[in-house]
């Protein structure tokens, strides 16, 4: 499993600049290949606007996301406020 994460801002803590992140979803794989499960509670337009606000000189109309392996420490949000609840993926999917 890989996490899809968007950086939505920065903040200062103990004199260091830290990133604020939003978990967008995950990439999973099965015998048919990889597929994406997006968190329906995340408003992608809102995440895009947060990226634009935190980078006012940035041009473009695309949402920038990073992909991390589930065990990467970098994929964990640095700010508890930005953390989203982990989705429950115990359901059986028809694909």
DSSP file (Angstrom, degrees, kcal/mol; ACC not computed):
  #  RESIDUE AA STRUCTURE BP1 BP2  ACC     N-H-->O    O-->H-N    N-H-->O    O-->H-N    TCO  KAPPA ALPHA  PHI   PSI    X-CA   Y-CA   Z-CA
    1    1 A X              0   0    0      0, 0.0    69,-2.1     0, 0.0     2,-0.4   0.000 360.0 360.0 360.0 139.1    0.0    0.0    0.0
    2    2 A X  E     -AB  27  69A   0     25,-2.2    25,-2.9    67,-0.2     2,-0.4  -0.948 360.0-131.7-122.1 145.3    1.2    3.5   -0.8
    3    3 A X  E     -AB  26  68A   0     65,-3.3    65,-2.2    -2,-0.4     2,-0.6  -0.765   6.8-145.3 -97.4 141.9   -0.2    6.8    0.6
    4    4 A X  E     +AB  25  67A   0     21,-2.8    20,-3.0    -2,-0.4    21,-1.3  -0.941  29.4 177.0-104.5 120.2   -1.2    9.8   -1.6
    5    5 A X  E     -AB  23  66A   0     61,-2.8    61,-3.7    -2,-0.6     2,-0.4  -0.966  19.5-157.3-132.0 138.6   -0.4   12.9    0.4
    6    6 A X  E     -A   22   0A   0     16,-2.5    16,-2.4    -2,-0.4     2,-0.5  -0.963  19.4-131.8-116.6 131.5   -0.6   16.6   -0.5
    7    7 A X  E     +A   21   0A   0     -2,-0.4    14,-0.3    57,-0.3    57,-0.1  -0.711  28.1 175.6 -78.7 123.3    1.4   19.3    1.3
    8    8 A X  E     -     0   0A   0     12,-2.9     2,-0.3    -2,-0.5    13,-0.2   0.313  53.7 -38.8-115.5   7.1   -1.1   22.0    2.2
    9    9 A X  E     -A   20   0A   0     11,-0.9    11,-2.9    45,-0.1     2,-0.3  -0.974  53.0-103.9 162.8-173.6    1.1   24.5    4.1
   10   10 A X  E     -A   19   0A   0     -2,-0.3     2,-0.3     9,-0.3     9,-0.2  -0.951  22.1-176.0-140.7 158.7    3.9   25.1    6.6
   11   11 A X  E     -A   18   0A   0      7,-2.2     7,-3.3    -2,-0.3     2,-0.4  -0.961  27.2-110.3-149.6 165.0    4.2   26.1   10.2
   12   12 A X  E     +A   17   0A   0     -2,-0.3     2,-0.3     5,-0.2     5,-0.2  -0.847  32.7 170.7-102.5 133.8    6.9   26.9   12.7
   13   13 A X  E >  S-A   16   0A   0      3,-2.8     3,-2.0    -2,-0.4    -2,-0.0  -0.952  72.4 -15.2-143.8 123.0    7.7   24.6   15.6
   14   14 A X  T 3  S-     0   0    0     -2,-0.3     3,-0.1     1,-0.3    -1,-0.0   0.853 128.0 -54.0  53.3  39.1   10.8   25.0   17.9
   15   15 A X  T 3  S+     0   0    0      1,-0.2     2,-0.4     0, 0.0    -1,-0.3   0.486 117.6 109.5  78.3   3.2   12.4   27.3   15.4
   16   16 A X  E <  S-A   13   0A   0     -3,-2.0    -3,-2.8     0, 0.0     2,-0.5  -0.869  70.0-122.3-113.3 146.5   12.0   24.8   12.5
   17   17 A X  E     -A   12   0A   0     -2,-0.4     2,-0.3    -5,-0.2    -5,-0.2  -0.759  33.9-172.0 -85.6 125.2    9.7   25.0    9.5
   18   18 A X  E     -A   11   0A   0     -7,-3.3    -7,-2.2    -2,-0.5     2,-0.3  -0.828  19.8-117.5-116.0 154.5    7.5   21.9    9.4
   19   19 A X  E     -A   10   0A   0     -2,-0.3    59,-0.6    -9,-0.2     2,-0.5  -0.675  13.5-144.0 -92.7 146.7    5.1   20.8    6.6
   20   20 A X  E     -A    9   0A   0    -11,-2.9   -12,-2.9    -2,-0.3   -11,-0.9  -0.950  26.9-170.4-108.2 127.7    1.3   20.4    7.0
   21   21 A X  E     -A    7   0A   0     -2,-0.5     2,-0.4   -14,-0.3   -14,-0.2  -0.853  19.9-153.7-124.9 153.0   -0.1   17.5    5.0
   22   22 A X  E     -A    6   0A   0    -16,-2.4   -16,-2.5    -2,-0.3     2,-0.5  -0.995  22.2-131.3-124.0 126.9   -3.4   16.1    4.0
   23   23 A X  E     -A    5   0A   0     59,-0.4   -18,-0.2    -2,-0.4     3,-0.1  -0.680  24.9-179.4 -76.8 121.5   -3.9   12.4    3.3
   24   24 A X  E     -     0   0A   0    -20,-3.0    15,-3.1    -2,-0.5     2,-0.3   0.825  51.2 -70.6 -91.7 -38.6   -5.8   12.1    0.0
   25   25 A X  E     -AC   4  38A   0    -21,-1.3   -21,-2.8    13,-0.3     2,-0.3  -0.959  49.5 -84.3 172.3-159.7   -6.0    8.4   -0.4
   26   26 A X  E     -AC   3  37A   0     11,-2.3    11,-2.7    -2,-0.3     2,-0.5  -0.944  17.4-133.6-138.5 158.2   -4.0    5.2   -1.1
   27   27 A X  E     +AC   2  36A   0    -25,-2.9   -25,-2.2    -2,-0.3     2,-0.3  -0.974  31.3 178.0-111.3 124.8   -2.7    3.2   -4.0
   28   28 A X  E     - C   0  35A   0      7,-2.8     7,-2.7    -2,-0.5     2,-0.3  -0.760  11.7-150.7-118.9 166.6   -3.4   -0.6   -3.7
   29   29 A X  E     + C   0  34A   0     -2,-0.3     5,-0.2     5,-0.3     2,-0.2  -0.985  17.1 164.8-139.8 153.3   -2.6   -3.5   -6.0
   30   30 A X  E >   - C   0  33A   0      3,-2.1     3,-1.6    -2,-0.3     0, 0.0  -0.717  62.2 -63.9-143.0-164.4   -4.0   -6.9   -6.8
   31   31 A X  T 3  S+     0   0    0      1,-0.3     3,-0.1    -2,-0.2    -2,-0.0   0.735 131.9  53.6 -62.8 -22.3   -3.6   -9.4   -9.5
   32   32 A X  T 3  S-     0   0    0      1,-0.3    -1,-0.3    63,-0.3     2,-0.3   0.479 118.9-100.0 -91.9  -3.7   -5.0   -6.9  -12.1
   33   33 A X  E <   -C   30   0A   0     -3,-1.6    -3,-2.1     2,-0.0    -1,-0.3  -0.782  59.2 -26.3 120.7-164.9   -2.6   -4.1  -11.2
   34   34 A X  E     +C   29   0A   0     -2,-0.3     2,-0.3    -5,-0.2    -5,-0.3  -0.561  52.5 178.8 -88.9 152.2   -2.6   -1.0   -9.2
   35   35 A X  E     -C   28   0A   0     -7,-2.7    -7,-2.8    -2,-0.2     2,-0.4  -0.976  21.8-124.3-148.3 159.3   -5.7    1.1   -8.3
   36   36 A X  E     -C   27   0A   0     -2,-0.3     2,-0.5    -9,-0.2    -9,-0.2  -0.863  10.5-164.4-110.4 136.2   -6.5    4.2   -6.3
   37   37 A X  E     -C   26   0A   0    -11,-2.7   -11,-2.3    -2,-0.4     2,-0.3  -0.967  16.9-159.0-116.0 111.6   -8.9    4.7   -3.4
   38   38 A X  E     -C   25   0A   0     -2,-0.5     2,-0.6   -13,-0.2   -13,-0.3  -0.698  23.6-114.6 -91.1 142.0   -9.5    8.4   -2.8
   39   39 A X    >   -     0   0    0    -15,-3.1     3,-1.6    -2,-0.3    -1,-0.0  -0.651  21.7-153.5 -73.5 114.5  -10.8    9.6    0.6
   40   40 A X  T 3  S+     0   0    0     -2,-0.6    -1,-0.2     1,-0.3   -15,-0.0   0.662  89.7  65.4 -68.3 -13.8  -14.3   11.0   -0.2
   41   41 A X  T 3  S+     0   0    0    -17,-0.1     2,-0.5     2,-0.1    -1,-0.3   0.622  82.9  91.6 -81.0 -12.2  -14.2   13.3    2.8
   42   42 A X  S <  S-     0   0    0     -3,-1.6     2,-0.9   -18,-0.2     3,-0.1  -0.738  70.4-145.9 -88.8 124.5  -11.3   15.2    1.2
   43   43 A X     >  -     0   0    0     -2,-0.5     4,-2.2     1,-0.2     3,-0.4  -0.791   9.0-164.1 -88.3 103.7  -12.3   18.2   -0.9
   44   44 A X  H  > S+     0   0    0     -2,-0.9     4,-2.5     1,-0.3    -1,-0.2   0.833  88.6  55.6 -62.1 -32.9   -9.6   18.3   -3.6
   45   45 A X  H  > S+     0   0    0      2,-0.2     4,-2.2     1,-0.2    -1,-0.3   0.887 108.4  49.1 -65.0 -37.6  -10.6   21.8   -4.6
   46   46 A X  H  > S+     0   0    0     -3,-0.4     4,-2.2     2,-0.2    -2,-0.2   0.893 110.4  49.4 -67.6 -40.3  -10.0   22.9   -1.0
   47   47 A X  H  X S+     0   0    0     -4,-2.2     4,-2.1     2,-0.2    -2,-0.2   0.913 110.4  51.7 -63.7 -42.5   -6.6   21.1   -0.9
   48   48 A X  H  X S+     0   0    0     -4,-2.5     4,-2.2     1,-0.2    -2,-0.2   0.924 109.5  49.3 -58.8 -45.4   -5.7   22.8   -4.2
   49   49 A X  H  X S+     0   0    0     -4,-2.2     4,-2.6     1,-0.2    -1,-0.2   0.883 108.0  53.9 -64.2 -38.2   -6.6   26.2   -2.7
   50   50 A X  H  X S+     0   0    0     -4,-2.2     4,-2.2     1,-0.2    -1,-0.2   0.902 109.0  49.3 -62.0 -39.9   -4.5   25.5    0.4
   51   51 A X  H  X S+     0   0    0     -4,-2.1     4,-1.1     2,-0.2    -2,-0.2   0.899 111.9  48.4 -65.2 -39.5   -1.5   24.8   -1.9
   52   52 A X  H  < S+     0   0    0     -4,-2.2     6,-0.2     2,-0.2    -2,-0.2   0.890 111.9  49.1 -67.2 -39.3   -2.1   28.0   -3.8
   53   53 A X  H >< S+     0   0    0     -4,-2.6     3,-0.5     1,-0.2    -2,-0.2   0.903 112.7  46.8 -66.8 -40.7   -2.4   30.1   -0.6
   54   54 A X  H 3< S+     0   0    0     -4,-2.2    -1,-0.2     1,-0.3    -2,-0.2   0.680 123.1  35.6 -77.3 -16.4    0.8   28.6    0.8
   55   55 A X  T ><  +     0   0    0     -4,-1.1     3,-1.9    -5,-0.2    -1,-0.3  -0.624  69.8 171.6-132.0  73.7    2.7   29.2   -2.5
   56   56 A X  T <  S+     0   0    0     -3,-0.5    -1,-0.1     1,-0.3    -2,-0.1   0.752  77.3  52.6 -61.8 -25.8    1.3   32.5   -3.9
   57   57 A X  T 3  S+     0   0    0      2,-0.1    -1,-0.3     0, 0.0     2,-0.3   0.548  83.8 111.5 -85.0  -6.3    3.8   32.7   -6.7
   58   58 A X    <   -     0   0    0     -3,-1.9     2,-0.3    -6,-0.2    -3,-0.1  -0.507  53.8-157.4 -73.5 130.0    3.0   29.2   -7.9
   59   59 A X        +     0   0    0     -2,-0.3     2,-0.2     2,-0.0    -2,-0.1  -0.687  41.0  69.5-102.3 158.6    1.3   29.1  -11.3
   60   60 A X        -     0   0    0     -2,-0.3    -2,-0.0     1,-0.1     0, 0.0  -0.471  67.8-110.8 122.7 169.2   -0.8   26.3  -12.7
   61   61 A X  S    S+     0   0    0     -2,-0.2     2,-0.4     2,-0.1    -1,-0.1  -0.120  75.5 103.5-129.4  36.1   -4.1   24.5  -12.3
   62   62 A X        -     0   0    0    -14,-0.1     2,-0.5     2,-0.0     0, 0.0  -0.931  66.6-125.4-123.1 144.9   -3.0   21.1  -10.9
   63   63 A X        -     0   0    0     -2,-0.4     2,-0.5   -12,-0.0   -15,-0.1  -0.759  27.0-141.8 -84.1 128.6   -3.0   19.6   -7.5
   64   64 A X        +     0   0    0     -2,-0.5   -57,-0.3   -57,-0.1     2,-0.3  -0.832  25.9 174.0 -97.7 125.3    0.4   18.4   -6.5
   65   65 A X        -     0   0    0     -2,-0.5     2,-0.3   -59,-0.2   -59,-0.2  -0.933  20.0-144.3-128.4 152.7    0.5   15.1   -4.5
   66   66 A X  E     -B    5   0A   0    -61,-3.7   -61,-2.8    -2,-0.3     2,-0.5  -0.811  11.2-141.0-110.3 156.6    3.3   12.9   -3.3
   67   67 A X  E     +B    4   0A   0     -2,-0.3     2,-0.4   -63,-0.2   -63,-0.2  -0.982  22.6 178.5-121.0 127.4    3.3    9.1   -3.0
   68   68 A X  E     -B    3   0A   0    -65,-2.2   -65,-3.3    -2,-0.5     2,-0.1  -0.951  34.2-108.8-126.8 145.3    4.9    7.3   -0.1
   69   69 A X  E >   -B    2   0A   0     -2,-0.4     3,-2.1   -67,-0.2     6,-0.2  -0.445  40.7-111.2 -63.2 149.0    5.2    3.7    0.9
   70   70 A X  T 3  S+     0   0    0    -69,-2.1    -1,-0.1     1,-0.3   -68,-0.1   0.788 117.1  51.4 -56.9 -30.6    3.0    3.0    3.9
   71   71 A X  T 3  S+     0   0    0    -70,-0.2    -1,-0.3     4,-0.0     2,-0.2   0.472  82.1 114.8 -89.9  -0.7    6.0    2.4    6.1
   72   72 A X    X   -     0   0    0     -3,-2.1     3,-0.7     1,-0.2     4,-0.2  -0.510  60.4-147.4 -68.9 132.5    7.7    5.7    5.2
   73   73 A X  G >  S+     0   0    0     -2,-0.2     3,-1.4     1,-0.2    -1,-0.2   0.798  95.3  67.0 -67.1 -28.4    8.0    8.2    8.1
   74   74 A X  G 3  S+     0   0    0      1,-0.3    -1,-0.2     4,-0.0     4,-0.1   0.757  89.4  64.8 -65.4 -23.8    7.6   11.1    5.6
   75   75 A X  G <  S+     0   0    0     -3,-0.7     2,-0.4    -6,-0.2    -1,-0.3   0.647  81.6  92.7 -76.4 -13.1    4.1   10.1    4.8
   76   76 A X  S <  S-     0   0    0     -3,-1.4     7,-0.0    -4,-0.2   -71,-0.0  -0.675  87.7-111.0 -83.3 130.3    2.9   10.8    8.4
   77   77 A X        -     0   0    0     -2,-0.4   -57,-0.1     1,-0.1    -1,-0.1  -0.287  13.9-144.0 -59.8 141.6    1.6   14.4    8.8
   78   78 A X  S    S+     0   0    0    -59,-0.6     2,-0.5     1,-0.1    -1,-0.1   0.640  87.5  57.1 -79.3 -14.6    3.8   16.6   10.9
   79   79 A X  S >> S-     0   0    0      1,-0.1     3,-1.0   -58,-0.1     4,-0.7  -0.974  71.8-149.3-123.7 123.5    0.7   18.3   12.4
   80   80 A X  G >4 S+     0   0    0     -2,-0.5     3,-1.0     1,-0.3    -1,-0.1   0.846  98.1  62.3 -59.4 -34.5   -2.0   16.4   14.1
   81   81 A X  G 34 S+     0   0    0      1,-0.3    -1,-0.3    -3,-0.1   -61,-0.0   0.838 103.1  49.9 -60.3 -33.6   -4.6   18.9   13.0
   82   82 A X  G <4 S+     0   0    0     -3,-1.0   -59,-0.4     2,-0.1    -1,-0.3   0.621  86.5 109.6 -82.3 -12.7   -3.9   18.0    9.3
   83   83 A X    <<  -     0   0    0     -3,-1.0     2,-0.3    -4,-0.7   -61,-0.1  -0.405  56.5-151.0 -69.9 137.0   -4.2   14.2    9.9
   84   84 A X        -     0   0    0     -2,-0.1     2,-0.1     1,-0.1    -7,-0.1  -0.754  29.6 -95.6-100.8 152.8   -7.2   12.6    8.3
   85   85 A X        -     0   0    0     -2,-0.3     2,-0.2     1,-0.1    -1,-0.1  -0.457  45.9-107.7 -64.8 138.7   -8.8    9.4    9.8
   86   86 A X        -     0   0    0     -2,-0.1    -1,-0.1     1,-0.1     2,-0.0  -0.513  36.9-118.4 -69.1 131.4   -7.5    6.3    8.1
   87   87 A X        -     0   0    0     -2,-0.2     2,-0.7     1,-0.1    -1,-0.1  -0.334  21.4-115.4 -69.4 154.1  -10.2    4.8    5.9
   88   88 A X        +     0   0    0      1,-0.1     3,-0.3     2,-0.0    -1,-0.1  -0.825  33.5 176.9 -92.3 113.1  -11.4    1.3    6.6
   89   89 A X        +     0   0    0     -2,-0.7    -1,-0.1     1,-0.2    -2,-0.0  -0.052  46.9 108.9-108.2  31.1  -10.4   -0.9    3.6
   90   90 A X        +     0   0    0      2,-0.1    -1,-0.2     0, 0.0    -2,-0.0   0.542  52.2 106.4 -83.2  -6.7  -11.8   -4.2    5.0
   91   91 A X  S    S-     0   0    0     -3,-0.3     2,-0.5     1,-0.1     0, 0.0  -0.325  78.5-110.9 -69.4 155.0  -14.6   -4.3    2.5
   92   92 A X        -     0   0    0      2,-0.0     2,-0.4     3,-0.0    -1,-0.1  -0.771  31.5-153.7 -85.2 128.4  -14.5   -6.7   -0.4
   93   93 A X        -     0   0    0     -2,-0.5     0, 0.0     1,-0.1     0, 0.0  -0.835  16.9-132.1-104.3 142.7  -14.1   -4.9   -3.7
   94   94 A X              0   0    0     -2,-0.4    -1,-0.1     1,-0.2    -2,-0.0   0.378 360.0 360.0 -76.3   6.8  -15.3   -6.4   -7.0
   95   95 A X              0   0    0      0, 0.0   -63,-0.3     0, 0.0    -1,-0.2   0.388 360.0 360.0-126.8 360.0  -12.0   -5.7   -8.8
